Amino acid sequence: MRYEIYTDGATSGNGKANAPGGWAYVILRDGHLISQNSGAEVGTTNQRMELTAALRACEEVEQMDGFASVKLYSDSAYLINCFKQNWWKSWRANGWKNSKKEPAKNEKFWKRVKFKIFPIFVIEHRLGNNCIKVLTIKICLNHLRVLRHKSCQSGLLRGEV
């Protein structure tokens, strides 16, 4: 079976303490929508949300069919370049240090990489110009709105703890 995964992640106030973020994905099997999921976190980054969407989607496909052909679409240059340029493999080989000998970002996510389990895994850049990508973005933004509302009520976005 052939699976297509469309992912997105975002934050409001990227890099700031208590920045709310959201992630989302949709999964198609042989062209038909079979699953969608999303979530949110406080105190995160764009990169982590993009990675979370991709990891969770691939883990779901692995549970359904570990021998699948998977094509993952993302608009995250970080996620795409980490695969296409094998950054994560170099980090792993160098004890999770980057080329500057600094700790690689998002190490805990990259240690969970299971994409190699699929016989065919392709990752492609996709801009937000198709209906499935728009759906994924809408799901992600919905989670961000809910999280911002809850954070405002609890004082998190005002810097209160």
WOUR-V507248 format. One record per pair of residues at least 4 apart in sequence whose ideal C-beta (glycine too) atoms are under 6 Angstrom apart, sorted by the first residue. I is the first residue (numbers start at 0). J is the second residue. If there is no record, write none. Layout:
I_J ; I_J
//
This chain:
0_28 ; 0_64 ; 0_67 ; 1_29 ; 1_68 ; 2_28 ; 2_60 ; 2_67 ; 2_69 ; 3_27 ; 3_70 ; 4_24 ; 4_26 ; 4_56 ; 4_71 ; 5_25 ; 5_72 ; 5_131 ; 5_132 ; 5_135 ; 6_24 ; 6_52 ; 6_53 ; 6_56 ; 6_73 ; 7_23 ; 7_135 ; 7_136 ; 7_139 ; 8_22 ; 8_48 ; 8_49 ; 8_52 ; 9_21 ; 9_139 ; 10_18 ; 10_20 ; 10_43 ; 10_45 ; 11_19 ; 11_143 ; 12_18 ; 13_18 ; 13_44 ; 13_45 ; 17_41 ; 17_42 ; 17_155 ; 19_41 ; 19_146 ; 19_147 ; 19_150 ; 20_40 ; 20_43 ; 20_48 ; 21_39 ; 21_139 ; 21_142 ; 21_143 ; 22_38 ; 22_48 ; 22_51 ; 22_52 ; 23_37 ; 23_52 ; 23_135 ; 23_138 ; 23_139 ; 24_52 ; 24_56 ; 25_35 ; 25_131 ; 25_134 ; 25_135 ; 26_33 ; 26_34 ; 26_56 ; 27_32 ; 28_33 ; 37_138 ; 37_139 ; 37_142 ; 39_142 ; 39_146 ; 41_155 ; 43_47 ; 43_48 ; 46_77 ; 46_105 ; 49_75 ; 49_78 ; 50_54 ; 50_105 ; 50_108 ; 53_78 ; 54_111 ; 57_114 ; 60_67 ; 60_69 ; 61_65 ; 61_116 ; 65_116 ; 67_117 ; 68_119 ; 69_117 ; 69_120 ; 70_121 ; 71_122 ; 72_123 ; 72_125 ; 73_78 ; 74_126 ; 76_80 ; 79_83 ; 79_122 ; 79_124 ; 80_84 ; 81_86 ; 81_87 ; 82_122 ; 87_109 ; 90_95 ; 90_103 ; 95_103 ; 95_106 ; 96_100 ; 97_101 ; 97_103 ; 105_109 ; 114_120 ; 125_132 ; 127_132 ; 127_136 ; 146_150 ; 150_155 ; 150_156 ; 151_156 ; 154_159
//
